[in-house]
Amino acid sequence: MQIRDNIRFLFNDSLSAGNVDSPNIIIQGDNKVVLPELASEYSEKIRCVYIDPPYNNGETYHYYTDNAAHENWLSEMRHVLDLLKPLLAKDGSIWISIDDTEMAYLKIEADKVFGRNNFVSTIIWQQRKSRENRAVFSRNHEYILVYAKDIKSFKKSRNLLPVSKEFINSKYKNPDNDPRGPWQSVTLNVQAGHAVASQFYTIVSPSGIKHNPPKGRCWIYNEERMCREIANGNVWFGKNGECAPRLKKFLCDARLGLTPETIWLADEVGTSDSAKKQLKMIFSDSTNVFDTPKPEELIKRIIEISCNEGDYVLDCFLGSGTTIATAHKLKRRYIGVEIGGYSSELIVRRMNLVVAGENSGISKDVHWNGGGDFSFFSIKDVSKE
């Protein structure tokens, strides 16, 4: 069953950039109504869910007032999380933006839905660089709670952050002109807690120096394997053959990347101000743009860690459309859900510009030149029939 076959989804050709079969979908409707309707087609198919729900911080914004009774807000969030969980692939993850107002309470609810053992981390995002002198404390950060559907599967499939040429050049050298190219050396000994007798022996270097593993440690290989590695040129004893043996790890065999850290700085992933400036540039003819947008650079990092090209990204609090704009440029498929009526104006206008090749946000970094399509649906209110 495809989304077009669901009688509750009404395809709108005039608001779509493509036909009804596009894998990229925008839906105008209440996520608590829409998400159950997606279950038959998209159960366990979503690799990345990112949501930026109302923070319940008491603020009044142009499009909504963010001030609900605490228990009602928490109940709503629990309901949405319950609906999102079945859509996640086994190695999928959900990323939830939130601030100090409700973060602690939301984490407890998310623990109940996804399991405390599937909690991945709390990201600290430097949301602003300026100082707020009128406040008791200048709050310059927000949080992103990260949960996995199954943390073991997510750990195996999640991507590393890209590394720069400068980083590679600082780590990989070729002092012996090995024809296999640059390499770095790593230790050949490990803690001896679970060692067997065959891991304790003496290695004789090319210069005749004898080496034994340090106290409390053993060699990582047995003697037969170690001799084979030495014969194959995979062990380094220093330029003069006198140093303790180390294993050569070649750049050509490396899976390069950096483990994501939990503090994300504004200079790397943008701020709310930079995101708002982008929207004002895109919609230069509009007096009102979304008050609290997220920068494309922030969403790019989330998407690149959590999934690959062709995978599905879902955002059911779509707001200004940053998640799907970023996903589109990164060649991911996506589903965006937004209850607000402005979705048919703001989000569709933005996505048409993305398809046409607009060059703001991450466009230059990912060499975006346009292309692709999306389909727009609304959801029928059966209660009125």
C-alpha positions in Angstrom: 0.0 0.0 0.0 1.3 3.4 -1.0 0.4 6.7 0.5 -1.6 7.6 -2.6 -3.8 4.5 -1.9 -4.8 5.8 1.6 -8.2 7.4 1.2 -7.4 9.8 4.0 -4.6 11.5 2.1 -5.7 14.0 -0.5 -3.0 14.7 -3.2 -2.7 18.4 -4.2 -1.2 18.7 -7.6 -0.9 22.5 -7.6 1.2 22.4 -4.4 3.4 19.6 -5.6 6.6 19.6 -7.6 6.2 16.2 -9.2 3.5 13.6 -9.3 1.7 11.6 -6.6 4.4 8.9 -6.7 7.2 11.1 -5.4 9.1 9.5 -2.5 9.4 13.0 -0.9 6.2 13.9 0.9 4.8 16.9 2.6 1.6 16.4 4.6 -0.6 19.2 6.1 -2.3 17.8 9.1 -2.2 17.0 12.8 0.7 14.6 13.4 -1.4 12.6 15.9 -3.8 11.8 13.0 -1.2 11.5 10.3 1.4 9.3 11.9 -1.0 6.3 12.5 -1.9 6.5 8.8 1.7 6.2 7.8 2.3 3.0 9.8 1.1 0.5 7.2 3.6 1.8 4.5 6.5 3.2 6.6 6.7 0.9 9.6 10.4 0.3 10.5 11.5 2.2 7.4 12.6 5.6 8.8 16.3 5.9 9.6 16.2 9.4 11.1 13.4 11.2 12.9 14.2 14.8 13.8 11.6 16.9 15.7 11.6 20.4 16.9 8.3 20.5 19.0 6.9 23.4 21.0 9.2 23.8 24.0 6.3 24.9 26.3 8.5 27.8 27.4 5.7 30.4 27.8 6.7 32.5 24.8 4.4 33.9 22.2 5.5 33.6 18.5 4.0 34.8 15.3 2.5 31.5 14.3 1.6 30.0 17.8 1.7 30.6 21.5 4.0 28.1 23.3 2.2 28.0 26.6 0.4 24.8 27.6 -0.3 23.2 31.0 2.8 21.1 31.8 0.9 17.8 32.2 -1.0 18.4 28.9 2.2 19.2 27.0 4.0 16.2 28.4 1.0 13.9 27.6 1.0 15.2 24.0 4.7 14.6 23.6 4.4 11.1 25.0 1.6 10.3 22.6 3.7 11.6 19.6 6.8 9.6 20.7 4.7 6.5 21.0 3.4 7.0 17.4 6.9 7.6 16.1 8.6 4.6 17.6 7.1 2.0 15.3 8.2 3.9 12.2 11.8 3.8 13.2 14.1 1.2 11.5 15.9 -1.1 13.8 19.1 1.0 13.4 17.1 4.2 13.3 17.3 7.1 15.7 15.2 10.0 16.9 16.7 13.5 17.6 14.5 15.9 19.7 15.3 19.6 20.1 14.3 21.1 23.5 15.4 23.8 26.0 15.8 23.9 29.7 12.0 24.5 30.4 10.9 20.9 29.8 14.1 19.0 29.0 14.4 17.0 32.2 10.7 16.0 32.1 10.8 15.1 28.4 13.8 12.9 28.9 12.0 10.8 31.5 9.1 10.3 29.1 11.4 9.4 26.2 13.2 6.9 28.5 9.8 5.3 29.0 9.0 5.1 25.3 12.4 4.1 23.9 14.0 2.5 27.0 16.8 4.0 29.1 19.2 1.5 27.5 18.5 3.1 24.1 19.4 6.6 25.2 22.4 7.7 23.1 23.3 11.1 24.3 22.3 14.7 25.0 23.8 17.2 22.5 24.5 20.7 23.7 23.9 23.1 20.8 25.3 26.7 21.1 22.1 28.2 19.9 23.2 31.8 20.1 26.5 33.7 20.3 25.3 37.0 21.7 24.8 37.7 25.4 21.4 38.4 26.9 22.1 40.9 29.6 18.5 41.3 30.7 18.2 37.8 32.0 19.5 36.2 35.2 21.7 34.0 33.1 22.3 34.4 29.4 21.0 31.1 27.9 23.2 30.4 24.9 22.4 26.7 24.4 19.6 24.3 23.7 19.6 20.5 23.8 19.0 17.7 21.4 18.0 14.4 23.0 19.1 11.4 21.0 17.6 7.9 21.2 18.0 4.8 19.2 15.4 2.2 18.3 18.1 -0.4 19.2 21.3 1.1 20.4 23.5 -1.8 19.3 22.2 -1.6 15.8 22.5 2.2 15.7 26.1 2.0 17.0 27.1 -0.3 14.1 25.4 1.8 11.4 25.8 5.4 12.5 28.2 7.4 10.5 31.4 9.2 11.6 31.9 12.9 11.0 34.1 13.7 8.0 37.8 14.6 8.6 39.8 17.3 6.9 42.9 16.8 4.7 44.9 18.6 7.4 43.8 16.0 10.0 44.7 13.2 7.7 48.1 14.6 6.9 48.8 15.1 10.6 48.1 11.5 11.4 49.3 9.5 8.3 53.0 9.6 7.2 55.2 7.4 5.1 58.7 7.6 6.7 59.8 4.3 5.1 58.4 5.0 1.7 56.1 2.1 1.9 54.6 1.5 -1.6 51.2 1.0 0.0 51.2 4.7 0.9 50.8 6.7 4.1 50.2 5.0 7.4 50.1 5.6 11.2 51.3 3.3 13.9 49.3 1.9 16.8 50.4 -0.1 19.8 50.9 -3.9 19.5 50.3 -4.6 23.2 47.0 -4.8 25.2 46.0 -5.4 28.8 46.8 -9.0 29.8 43.6 -9.6 31.8 42.3 -12.2 29.4 45.5 -13.2 27.7 46.6 -16.7 26.9 50.1 -18.1 27.2 50.8 -17.8 23.4 50.6 -14.0 23.7 53.8 -13.8 25.9 57.0 -14.0 24.1 60.1 -12.0 23.0 60.3 -10.0 19.8 63.7 -9.4 18.3 63.9 -6.2 16.3 66.0 -5.9 13.0 68.8 -4.3 15.1 68.9 -7.2 17.4 67.1 -5.6 20.4 64.8 -7.8 22.4 61.3 -6.5 23.3 58.9 -8.0 25.8 55.4 -6.7 26.5 55.2 -4.2 29.3 54.3 -5.4 32.8 50.6 -6.3 33.0 50.3 -6.4 29.2 50.6 -8.9 26.3 51.1 -8.8 22.5 47.9 -8.6 20.5 49.0 -11.5 18.3 50.5 -14.9 19.0 54.1 -15.5 18.0 53.2 -17.1 14.6 50.9 -14.3 13.6 53.4 -11.7 14.8 56.2 -13.2 12.7 53.9 -13.1 9.7 53.0 -9.4 10.2 56.7 -8.6 10.5 57.6 -10.5 7.3 54.8 -8.6 5.5 56.2 -5.2 6.5 53.3 -4.4 8.8 55.4 -3.8 12.0 57.4 -0.7 12.5 60.5 -0.7 14.7 61.5 3.0 14.1 63.9 4.4 11.5 66.9 2.6 13.0 65.0 -0.6 13.9 65.6 0.0 17.6 62.2 1.1 18.9 59.4 -1.0 20.5 57.3 -2.6 17.7 54.2 -0.9 16.6 51.5 -2.0 14.0 51.2 0.0 10.8 47.6 1.0 9.8 47.4 2.2 6.2 45.4 5.1 5.0 44.2 3.1 2.0 42.5 0.6 4.5 41.2 3.1 7.0 37.5 4.0 7.6 38.1 7.7 8.1 36.0 9.8 10.4 35.6 11.3 13.8 33.3 10.1 16.5 30.7 12.8 17.1 31.1 14.8 20.2 28.3 16.2 22.4 29.0 19.9 22.2 28.1 21.5 18.9 29.4 25.0 18.5 27.7 27.8 16.6 30.7 28.3 14.2 30.3 24.7 13.1 26.5 24.2 12.9 25.0 27.7 12.9 22.6 29.6 15.3 18.9 30.5 15.4 20.0 34.0 14.2 21.8 32.6 11.2 18.8 30.4 10.3 16.5 33.4 10.6 18.7 35.4 8.3 18.6 32.7 5.7 14.8 32.6 5.8 14.6 36.4 5.5 16.9 36.2 2.4 14.8 33.4 0.9 11.5 35.2 1.6 12.6 38.8 1.1 9.1 39.8 0.2 7.6 38.4 3.5 7.3 40.4 6.7 6.8 37.4 8.8 9.1 34.4 8.8 9.3 31.6 11.3 10.5 32.8 14.7 12.7 30.0 15.9 14.1 28.1 12.8 17.0 25.7 13.0 20.0 26.2 10.7 20.5 23.8 7.8 24.0 23.2 9.0 22.7 21.7 12.3 20.2 19.4 10.5 22.9 18.4 8.0 25.1 17.1 10.8 22.2 15.1 12.3 21.2 13.6 9.0 24.8 12.7 8.0 25.4 11.0 11.3 22.2 9.1 11.4 21.5 7.9 7.8 22.7 7.6 4.2 21.6 8.7 0.8 18.3 7.3 -0.2 17.2 6.7 3.5 14.1 8.2 4.9 14.1 11.2 7.2 10.9 12.2 9.0 9.9 15.5 10.8 6.4 15.8 12.2 6.8 19.3 13.5 8.0 20.7 10.2 7.8 24.4 11.0 9.7 26.3 8.3 10.7 23.2 6.5 14.4 23.2 7.3 14.6 19.4 7.9 13.2 18.5 4.5 15.1 21.3 2.7 18.3 19.9 4.1 17.3 16.3 3.5 16.5 17.1 -0.2 19.9 18.7 -0.7 21.6 15.7 0.9 19.7 13.2 -1.4 17.6 11.6 1.4 14.0 10.8 1.0 11.7 12.5 3.4 8.3 12.9 5.0 7.4 16.2 6.6 4.2 16.8 8.6 2.9 20.3 9.7 -0.4 21.2 11.2 -0.1 24.9 10.5 -1.9 26.4 7.5 1.2 28.3 6.5 2.8 25.0 5.4 1.1 25.4 2.1 2.7 28.8 1.7 6.0 28.9 3.5 7.2 25.3 3.2 6.1 24.8 -0.4 7.6 28.0 -1.5 10.9 27.1 0.1 10.9 23.6 -1.4 10.2 24.9 -4.9 13.2 27.2 -4.5 15.3 24.1 -3.3 14.2 22.2 -6.4 15.1 25.2 -8.5 18.6 25.2 -7.0 18.6 28.0 -4.4 22.1 28.6 -3.0 21.6 29.5 0.7 22.2 27.3 3.8 24.3 24.2 3.0 23.9 24.5 -0.8 27.4 25.6 -1.5 29.0 23.1 0.9 27.2 20.2 -0.8 27.4 21.6 -4.3 23.6 21.8 -4.6 22.4 22.7 -8.1 18.7 21.8 -7.9 16.6 18.9 -9.0 14.2 16.4 -7.5 10.5 16.5 -6.6 8.0 16.3 -3.8 4.3 15.7 -3.5 1.9 17.5 -1.2 -1.0 16.0 0.7 -3.6 17.1 3.1 -5.5 14.7 5.4 -9.3 14.3 5.3 -11.1 15.0 8.5 -13.4 11.9 8.7 -15.1 13.3 11.8 -17.0 15.8 9.6 -18.4 13.1 7.3 
